Amino acid sequence: MITLYHNPRCSKSRDALALLRAKGQEPEIVLYLETPPTAKQLKALLKKLGISARELLRKGEDAYQELNLSAPGLSETALIEAMVSNPRLIERPIAITGDKAVIGRPPENVLSLV
């Protein structure tokens, strides 16, 4: 079963969902803006993605600038807490299955989990 961290207002997220459905997959959809992941869930997700918290941040969001998240001295914990408090900062979409996860940018990345 694939889980998709999804924002229906995002074209890349909608495209990733459409690609999965075209392959006969009906993912479990997590509307992460309505139900943000906990710090523990984000840490597990980062491990599956094989990236740092900084790499999961959407740098174009207003909150990124407002919270000065570009500061090099910020810890992983601080960056994770910023994403928990401001889920718009989380890159999207993210598809997860088992111990693997991918960011759907480009949306075709999600097909590696099918």
Z-matrix of the N, CA and C atoms (Angstrom, degrees):
N
C 1 1.461
C 2 1.528 1 109.36
N 3 1.297 2 115.13 1 130.36
C 4 1.462 3 121.33 2 177.73
C 5 1.531 4 108.53 3 -96.11
N 6 1.312 5 115.13 4 136.94
C 7 1.459 6 122.17 5 173.37
C 8 1.519 7 107.11 6 -107.73
N 9 1.325 8 116.41 7 136.05
C 10 1.458 9 120.72 8 -179.44
C 11 1.525 10 109.55 9 -121.39
N 12 1.335 11 115.75 10 117.28
C 13 1.460 12 121.08 11 170.35
C 14 1.516 13 105.14 12 -76.58
N 15 1.315 14 115.63 13 111.45
C 16 1.460 15 121.78 14 -163.84
C 17 1.526 16 112.21 15 -126.64
N 18 1.332 17 114.75 16 141.69
C 19 1.458 18 122.19 17 170.38
C 20 1.525 19 105.70 18 -124.80
N 21 1.336 20 118.25 19 106.59
C 22 1.467 21 119.78 20 -175.83
C 23 1.522 22 114.29 21 -62.14
N 24 1.318 23 118.38 22 -15.29
C 25 1.472 24 120.61 23 178.55
C 26 1.528 25 111.92 24 -84.95
N 27 1.326 26 117.83 25 -7.13
C 28 1.461 27 122.84 26 -177.61
C 29 1.527 28 110.09 27 -97.29
N 30 1.332 29 116.84 28 125.11
C 31 1.467 30 120.22 29 -178.19
C 32 1.527 31 111.86 30 -63.42
N 33 1.325 32 118.02 31 -38.07
C 34 1.472 33 120.15 32 179.59
C 35 1.526 34 110.03 33 -65.02
N 36 1.308 35 116.47 34 -38.49
C 37 1.464 36 121.25 35 178.93
C 38 1.534 37 110.26 36 -66.87
N 39 1.317 38 116.69 37 -43.99
C 40 1.472 39 120.10 38 177.40
C 41 1.525 40 110.66 39 -63.01
N 42 1.331 41 117.16 40 -41.04
C 43 1.471 42 121.01 41 179.08
C 44 1.521 43 111.06 42 -63.35
N 45 1.342 44 117.15 43 -42.52
C 46 1.466 45 120.43 44 179.46
C 47 1.526 46 110.63 45 -62.51
N 48 1.322 47 116.73 46 -42.52
C 49 1.464 48 120.97 47 178.20
C 50 1.525 49 110.32 48 -62.07
N 51 1.319 50 117.47 49 -43.97
C 52 1.467 51 121.62 50 179.76
C 53 1.529 52 110.88 51 -62.41
N 54 1.332 53 117.30 52 -40.47
C 55 1.471 54 120.87 53 178.77
C 56 1.527 55 110.84 54 -63.45
N 57 1.318 56 116.79 55 -43.33
C 58 1.471 57 120.07 56 179.05
C 59 1.524 58 110.40 57 -63.06
N 60 1.316 59 116.07 58 -44.93
C 61 1.473 60 119.39 59 179.86
C 62 1.523 61 111.51 60 -64.28
N 63 1.336 62 117.50 61 -35.58
C 64 1.461 63 121.08 62 178.09
C 65 1.527 64 111.54 63 -64.18
N 66 1.324 65 116.01 64 -24.92
C 67 1.478 66 121.26 65 177.85
C 68 1.525 67 111.28 66 -93.03
N 69 1.340 68 116.59 67 11.28
C 70 1.453 69 120.47 68 176.94
C 71 1.526 70 114.54 69 81.70
N 72 1.313 71 116.80 70 13.83
C 73 1.460 72 121.62 71 179.38
C 74 1.524 73 109.54 72 -99.13
N 75 1.304 74 117.11 73 133.03
C 76 1.464 75 121.31 74 173.00
C 77 1.524 76 106.36 75 -116.22
N 78 1.332 77 116.05 76 92.85
C 79 1.464 78 119.33 77 -174.82
C 80 1.527 79 112.63 78 -69.60
N 81 1.321 80 114.07 79 156.02
C 82 1.452 81 119.86 80 168.32
C 83 1.525 82 105.14 81 -75.22
N 84 1.311 83 116.90 82 124.02
C 85 1.462 84 120.79 83 -175.91
C 86 1.520 85 110.23 84 -98.47
N 87 1.321 86 114.57 85 127.55
C 88 1.463 87 121.38 86 174.88
C 89 1.521 88 106.91 87 -110.01
N 90 1.316 89 115.75 88 113.62
C 91 1.466 90 120.72 89 176.10
C 92 1.525 91 106.58 90 -83.22
N 93 1.318 92 114.68 91 83.57
C 94 1.467 93 121.36 92 -168.21
C 95 1.531 94 114.08 93 -65.49
N 96 1.330 95 118.35 94 -18.22
C 97 1.467 96 119.36 95 175.51
C 98 1.528 97 110.56 96 -74.51
N 99 1.340 98 116.12 97 -29.55
C 100 1.465 99 121.22 98 177.87
C 101 1.520 100 111.66 99 -86.92
N 102 1.333 101 115.99 100 -34.71
C 103 1.461 102 122.22 101 -179.24
C 104 1.527 103 107.85 102 -128.49
N 105 1.334 104 117.20 103 80.32
C 106 1.467 105 119.71 104 -176.34
C 107 1.530 106 112.15 105 -64.46
N 108 1.326 107 116.54 106 147.40
C 109 1.457 108 119.72 107 176.08
C 110 1.529 109 110.23 108 -68.42
N 111 1.322 110 114.90 109 152.84
C 112 1.465 111 120.18 110 174.77
C 113 1.524 112 108.86 111 -78.85
N 114 1.318 113 116.38 112 169.58
C 115 1.464 114 120.41 113 176.75
C 116 1.528 115 109.84 114 -59.21
N 117 1.322 116 117.20 115 -41.50
C 118 1.472 117 121.08 116 179.68
C 119 1.531 118 110.53 117 -62.88
N 120 1.325 119 117.08 118 -42.89
C 121 1.473 120 120.49 119 178.40
C 122 1.525 121 110.95 120 -64.86
N 123 1.328 122 117.27 121 -40.19
C 124 1.468 123 120.12 122 178.81
C 125 1.525 124 111.31 123 -65.15
N 126 1.326 125 117.59 124 -40.80
C 127 1.469 126 120.27 125 177.70
C 128 1.521 127 110.46 126 -60.49
N 129 1.333 128 116.84 127 -43.71
C 130 1.469 129 120.73 128 178.69
C 131 1.526 130 110.34 129 -64.39
N 132 1.325 131 116.99 130 -39.69
C 133 1.458 132 121.53 131 179.22
C 134 1.523 133 111.13 132 -64.78
N 135 1.320 134 117.18 133 -43.20
C 136 1.466 135 120.97 134 178.14
C 137 1.520 136 110.92 135 -60.81
N 138 1.318 137 116.52 136 -38.64
C 139 1.468 138 120.49 137 178.45
C 140 1.535 139 110.01 138 -63.44
N 141 1.326 140 116.58 139 -44.01
C 142 1.474 141 120.53 140 179.08
C 143 1.525 142 111.30 141 -64.66
N 144 1.335 143 116.24 142 -36.93
C 145 1.463 144 120.44 143 179.30
C 146 1.528 145 111.92 144 -75.41
N 147 1.343 146 116.44 145 -24.81
C 148 1.459 147 120.57 146 -177.94
C 149 1.515 148 112.85 147 72.74
N 150 1.343 149 116.38 148 32.52
C 151 1.460 150 120.57 149 -179.15
C 152 1.531 151 109.79 150 -131.87
N 153 1.322 152 115.22 151 169.64
C 154 1.461 153 120.88 152 176.72
C 155 1.526 154 109.77 153 -88.07
N 156 1.324 155 115.73 154 164.94
C 157 1.463 156 120.54 155 177.77
C 158 1.530 157 110.48 156 -58.88
N 159 1.322 158 116.92 157 -39.54
C 160 1.472 159 120.76 158 -179.54
C 161 1.537 160 110.87 159 -58.80
N 162 1.327 161 117.37 160 -36.18
C 163 1.465 162 121.36 161 -178.54
C 164 1.530 163 112.58 162 -72.26
N 165 1.336 164 117.33 163 -17.04
C 166 1.458 165 121.25 164 -179.34
C 167 1.528 166 112.05 165 -92.37
N 168 1.312 167 116.87 166 -7.38
C 169 1.469 168 121.53 167 -177.66
C 170 1.524 169 112.08 168 -77.18
N 171 1.324 170 114.64 169 138.67
C 172 1.468 171 121.42 170 171.98
C 173 1.523 172 106.85 171 -87.41
N 174 1.309 173 115.64 172 104.88
C 175 1.466 174 121.15 173 -173.02
C 176 1.523 175 113.75 174 -73.90
N 177 1.317 176 117.89 175 -14.78
C 178 1.458 177 121.30 176 -179.68
C 179 1.520 178 114.29 177 -85.88
N 180 1.325 179 116.88 178 -6.64
C 181 1.471 180 119.83 179 -179.21
C 182 1.524 181 110.81 180 -74.29
N 183 1.330 182 116.43 181 145.12
C 184 1.467 183 121.13 182 178.27
C 185 1.524 184 111.55 183 -55.62
N 186 1.329 185 117.16 184 -40.99
C 187 1.472 186 120.97 185 -177.83
C 188 1.529 187 111.27 186 -61.26
N 189 1.325 188 117.51 187 -29.30
C 190 1.476 189 120.58 188 178.54
C 191 1.526 190 109.47 189 -60.76
N 192 1.326 191 116.02 190 -45.30
C 193 1.463 192 120.75 191 179.18
C 194 1.526 193 111.04 192 -71.85
N 195 1.333 194 115.62 193 -46.18
C 196 1.468 195 121.18 194 -176.50
C 197 1.526 196 112.14 195 -59.42
N 198 1.334 197 116.32 196 -37.75
C 199 1.468 198 121.04 197 -177.78
C 200 1.529 199 112.41 198 -91.33
N 201 1.340 200 116.54 199 3.19
C 202 1.466 201 122.41 200 179.85
C 203 1.539 202 111.48 201 53.06
N 204 1.333 203 115.23 202 46.38
C 205 1.466 204 119.81 203 -176.58
C 206 1.521 205 113.29 204 -74.98
N 207 1.316 206 117.58 205 -5.10
C 208 1.463 207 119.59 206 176.02
C 209 1.530 208 111.39 207 -80.84
N 210 1.318 209 117.42 208 -8.91
C 211 1.470 210 120.89 209 -179.70
C 212 1.524 211 109.80 210 -58.61
N 213 1.344 212 117.38 211 124.01
C 214 1.468 213 120.70 212 -173.96
C 215 1.527 214 114.46 213 -65.71
N 216 1.322 215 118.88 214 -21.99
C 217 1.460 216 120.58 215 -176.26
C 218 1.516 217 115.47 216 -83.55
N 219 1.341 218 117.73 217 -1.85
C 220 1.461 219 119.51 218 -177.67
C 221 1.527 220 111.26 219 -69.67
N 222 1.314 221 115.94 220 135.66
C 223 1.468 222 121.41 221 -178.85
C 224 1.533 223 110.75 222 -79.10
N 225 1.340 224 115.45 223 164.64
C 226 1.464 225 121.12 224 174.61
C 227 1.525 226 109.21 225 -56.58
N 228 1.320 227 116.08 226 -42.92
C 229 1.466 228 120.79 227 -178.72
C 230 1.517 229 110.69 228 -60.54
N 231 1.320 230 118.24 229 -43.88
C 232 1.463 231 121.86 230 179.66
C 233 1.530 232 110.81 231 -63.85
N 234 1.319 233 116.87 232 -41.04
C 235 1.467 234 120.38 233 -179.77
C 236 1.528 235 110.66 234 -68.43
N 237 1.319 236 116.83 235 -40.03
C 238 1.467 237 120.85 236 177.94
C 239 1.523 238 109.87 237 -63.64
N 240 1.319 239 116.91 238 -44.86
C 241 1.470 240 120.40 239 178.79
C 242 1.525 241 110.97 240 -61.11
N 243 1.329 242 117.76 241 -37.17
C 244 1.465 243 120.74 242 177.24
C 245 1.528 244 110.34 243 -62.55
N 246 1.338 245 117.60 244 -39.91
C 247 1.464 246 120.65 245 179.31
C 248 1.524 247 111.54 246 -70.75
N 249 1.327 248 117.29 247 -35.77
C 250 1.464 249 120.41 248 177.38
C 251 1.530 250 109.38 249 -63.42
N 252 1.318 251 116.64 250 -43.99
C 253 1.469 252 121.75 251 -178.50
C 254 1.526 253 112.95 252 -75.24
N 255 1.332 254 116.60 253 -26.56
C 256 1.470 255 122.65 254 -177.00
C 257 1.531 256 108.77 255 -133.87
N 258 1.342 257 118.03 256 75.75
C 259 1.468 258 119.81 257 -173.92
C 260 1.522 259 114.81 258 -59.58
N 261 1.341 260 118.37 259 -17.33
C 262 1.467 261 119.68 260 175.98
C 263 1.525 262 111.36 261 -62.11
N 264 1.334 263 116.30 262 -19.46
C 265 1.463 264 120.89 263 179.54
C 266 1.524 265 112.98 264 -73.45
N 267 1.332 266 117.61 265 -13.89
C 268 1.464 267 121.57 266 -176.82
C 269 1.526 268 109.53 267 -81.05
N 270 1.325 269 115.20 268 126.89
C 271 1.466 270 120.68 269 177.05
C 272 1.521 271 108.80 270 -59.02
N 273 1.318 272 116.41 271 148.31
C 274 1.454 273 120.45 272 -177.67
C 275 1.507 274 110.58 273 -143.88
N 276 1.298 275 117.28 274 162.84
C 277 1.457 276 128.64 275 -11.95
C 278 1.527 277 110.34 276 -78.71
N 279 1.310 278 116.46 277 162.92
C 280 1.464 279 121.49 278 176.10
C 281 1.511 280 107.15 279 -125.65
N 282 1.331 281 115.99 280 127.11
C 283 1.457 282 121.80 281 176.73
C 284 1.528 283 108.17 282 -108.93
N 285 1.326 284 115.35 283 137.69
C 286 1.464 285 121.63 284 -175.66
C 287 1.519 286 108.92 285 -133.43
N 288 1.312 287 115.44 286 138.73
C 289 1.458 288 121.07 287 168.80
C 290 1.521 289 107.27 288 -150.42
N 291 1.318 290 115.72 289 129.91
C 292 1.467 291 119.89 290 -179.02
C 293 1.512 292 111.17 291 56.58
N 294 1.343 293 115.40 292 -126.56
C 295 1.467 294 119.73 293 -179.03
C 296 1.525 295 112.40 294 -100.82
N 297 1.345 296 116.56 295 17.84
C 298 1.463 297 121.29 296 179.70
C 299 1.520 298 110.49 297 -119.64
N 300 1.315 299 115.16 298 148.58
C 301 1.466 300 121.09 299 175.85
C 302 1.525 301 108.38 300 -150.05
N 303 1.327 302 115.62 301 152.31
C 304 1.467 303 121.55 302 176.20
C 305 1.521 304 108.92 303 -140.29
N 306 1.324 305 114.60 304 151.44
C 307 1.463 306 121.09 305 172.07
C 308 1.523 307 106.34 306 -91.11
N 309 1.316 308 116.51 307 130.10
C 310 1.459 309 121.88 308 -176.83
C 311 1.512 310 113.60 309 -82.36
N 312 1.307 311 116.89 310 54.74
C 313 1.462 312 123.17 311 175.28
C 314 1.529 313 107.11 312 -132.81
N 315 1.291 314 118.38 313 97.51
C 316 1.457 315 128.37 314 3.77
C 317 1.537 316 111.45 315 -73.67
N 318 1.341 317 117.47 316 162.19
C 319 1.463 318 120.47 317 -177.22
C 320 1.524 319 114.05 318 -55.32
N 321 1.311 320 116.95 319 -29.05
C 322 1.481 321 120.86 320 -179.47
C 323 1.525 322 112.58 321 -60.90
N 324 1.328 323 117.77 322 -19.14
C 325 1.468 324 120.90 323 178.34
C 326 1.524 325 111.51 324 -56.03
N 327 1.341 326 117.34 325 -32.16
C 328 1.459 327 119.57 326 -176.58
C 329 1.530 328 111.78 327 -65.76
N 330 1.321 329 117.24 328 -22.41
C 331 1.456 330 120.37 329 -178.61
C 332 1.528 331 112.63 330 -67.53
N 333 1.331 332 117.14 331 -17.31
C 334 1.469 333 119.70 332 177.98
C 335 1.527 334 111.23 333 -67.78
N 336 1.321 335 118.05 334 -14.08
C 337 1.466 336 121.73 335 -179.52
C 338 1.529 337 112.58 336 -96.27
N 339 1.341 338 116.96 337 -6.20
C 340 1.470 339 121.08 338 -176.88
C 341 1.513 340 109.75 339 -83.33
